Amino acid sequence: MDFDVLKDLVQTITRNKIKNIEVLGNPGEEKSRVELMYDGISAGKFKSEEDIARHFFKSDAKDPNYRKLKNKLVRQLVNTAFFVDVNQPAFNDRAKAYFTAYRDFAAAVVFMTRNARKSGVYLLQLVLEQAVKYEFTDLAADVSRMLRREFARSGGDHEKNQYYTGLHRKYEEKRRYDMLALDYHETLVSYYLTKRSPNQEIHQLASDYYNELYPLAEKVDTSAFYNYTYTIGIIKFSSINDIANALQLCDQALSILEPRKNTNRGTLISLKIQKIAFYTQLRLVDSTKVKELLDYCLNILEDGEFGWFRIYEVYFYNCTYSGRYEEALEVYGKVTQSSSFALMDGSHHDNWLLLGGYLHLLAKLGALDTTKVESVVGAFRYGKFFNEIEVLTKDKEGMNIPLVFLSILFHLSQKTFDEQNDISVDALEKYRQRWLANDMNRRSDSFLKMLIAFAKKEFATTAAEKKISKELEVLKSETPDVAGQTWAVEVVPYETLWELLNAKM
């Protein structure tokens, strides 16, 4: 750093301004209302804004004094965010560089707007070096644009102006292609992973996107572009249940992205989780490979992160699909004992409750020890269980299928189907015709027909045997979808459940 730059910094940042910085943890502020409010929220003492207002002002959240206190805390939290300690295990080199680069970029913008151009340019040059090294494409485009503009107007260094002009054009083009791939990727995800749209429609859209993007991959050559493009290709194949080709693309993506030092770890974790789902769907019983994928993810993820829950969820399915029910029970125990499990909400929380219900079902069917299941999952109270699940019951097209089937299987295994009033054979038939009689739910449609025949006690008749044999052929001809959506319709394969149910009877 030249002395002129240092002088520029000193003249811009004065001691008087430093005194005015409000951050959490300032000496002498330990007992201030802001610090006490922060401690109370952090410790869970306050459950709402109303609690805080009552505690400090004996008022409600509309009180101007409370609003002033809240705004002060928000400002201190935002200011303190710039001093986050990146020398923590959760920050690898790329994560440290990402945080530091964006923090310095913000500082550079402040300097430039305060006419401290020498220090601003100095910081921007440091930021650009990190942005290029770690492939922060957006940041590289923005910083090179600012440096290009600065050297164009200073008139003192034409060579640097040309250099930053070239970089700006290069990274703007990369950003444009990254954004195109991102747009296509998010368009597919919004339909494919959440809406369960018709497979052929999604397959065609993904094919069009992939055919447009793939020829550009070597030219763009960013980790983000490779990731979006290959993920679109994976959706292209998995949407029509061509899991072998989807797995092949997954491996190709990892072969390109894993050796690159600038690849986001979240990208690699996502692809490895996808591989476990593919192994599960293809029934490739190679627990060593699956365990290696699991360990890779767990070595990066921290207990309680969303990805940590996600990898265990996918691994749970791998256990149930390969008959490792004891291990599935262990996984459930690890997840639900996490201190962050109570913070999960929506369908993610509901799904783990559902998995616990299926562990109880496996115990009822004789595949697990009831005492062990109850020690990990807790006692199964039928009414309480279904009342606790909120989101899954609302989606009639997919997410509630395993919930409906759990109820049927539970009562059939207990021989209490005739005694219950909440689900009748007629109601099940109407549900099947309305929600399952389509291409997306062929396996579920066939399995429900089998369960209805079982419930009607027609199992021993010749007509019923023919009907069940026909539906079993449907199940054999198609594989369950555990790799397409963010959740599996079949927690345990229908064929396995049918065998266990018959063995129980």
C-alpha positions, 0 to 999 in steps of 0.5 A: 500500500502506497503512503498516499493510500494510507493517508487517504484512509486516515483522512477519511476515517477519523477517531471521532467517527469511530466513537459513533459506531454502535455494535454489540458488546461495547465496553460499559454496555453490558447491562444496557437495554439493547444488550439485555434485549439481545440476551433475552431473545438469544436465550429464548426468554422472549417469544414475541415482540409483545413480550419484550415491550411488556418486559421493558416498558409495560406496554405493547409492540406499538410503543414508540419507546419499544420501536426505538429500542428495536431499531437500535438493536437492529442497527447494532446487529447490522454493524456487528455483522461486519466483524464476524470472526471467519477464523472458525471451522465453518469457514473454509478458504473460499467462505473466508474469501467470500465474506472478506471480499464483500465486506471490503467491497462495501468499504470501497464503495463507502470510500469512493462516495466519500471521495477517498478514491485512492483508498477505494481503488486500492481496496477494489483491486484487492477485492478483484484479485479474490473475486477472480481467484475464487470465481465470484463472477458477480463481484468480479463483474461489478468491481471491474466495471468500477475500476474500468470507469475510474481509470477511464476518467482519471486519464492517467493510465490508459493501459489499466483502463484497457485491462479492466475493460477487458475483464469487465467484458469477460465477467459480464458475459460470464454473468449473463450466461450464469444468469441464463442458466440460473433462470432455466434452473429455477424455472424447472425447480419451481415446477419439478420439485414442488408442483409434481408437473407431468413428467413429459412436459418437464422432460421436454422443457429440461431437454430444450434448456440443456441442449441450449446450455451444454454447448456453451459450458466450456466457453463460459467455464464457471462452476455455477454454469456447470452446476446449473447445466448438469442439474438441468440435464439430471432433471431431464432424465430423472423426470422420465425415470431414466435414473441410469443416465441421470446418475451418469450426468451426476458423475460427470458433473462431479468429475468437473466440479470436485477438482476445482478449488473454487467450487462451492461446497454446497454444490458438491454436497447437493450432487452427492446427496442426489447420488445417494437418491439415485443409488436408492432408486436403482436399488444398487446395494453398495453400502460402502459407496453410499457411506462414503457419500454420507461421510463426505457431506457430514464432514462439511455440514454442521449439526442443525444445518438444513443440508445436515437434515437433508442428507440424513433424510435421503440416507434414511430412505436408502436404509429403508429401501435396502432393508436396513431398518435398524440403521434407519431407526438410528438415523431418526434418533440422531436427527430428532435429538439435534437441538435444531430439530425443534426449529424445523417447520412446515413440510420438513418437520412434518416429513420427519414425523411421518418417517417416525410413523413408518418406523412404528408401522415397521414394528407393527409388521414385525420388521423392527422391535417395538420396544426399541422403536418406542425408546427412540420415536416415542409411543405411537398415539394415532390421533395425536400423530395425525393432528401434529402433521399440518402441511402434508395433509393439504397436498392431495397430489403427492405429499399426503399419499404416504400419510394416507397409506400409513393410516390404512396400513396401520389399521390393516396390520392391527386388524382394526380397519373395520372398526375405524370410521375415518376411512371407508373403502368407498372414501378410499376408492373416491380418493384413488380415482380423483388423485391417483389415477394418473401417470404421476401416481401409477404405483400408488394407484396400483398399491391402493387397489391392492389395499382396498382388495385386502380391506374388503377381505376379497384377498382369497378369491380368484378374482382378487388374486388376479386383480392383485397379480395385475397390480403387482406387475405394475409395481414390478415394471416401474421403480419408486421415485425417491430421486425426483422430488424433494421427498419420497412418496414411498417411505418403504417400497410398496412391494416390501410393505405388501410382503410384510403385510401378508406375512403378518396376516 
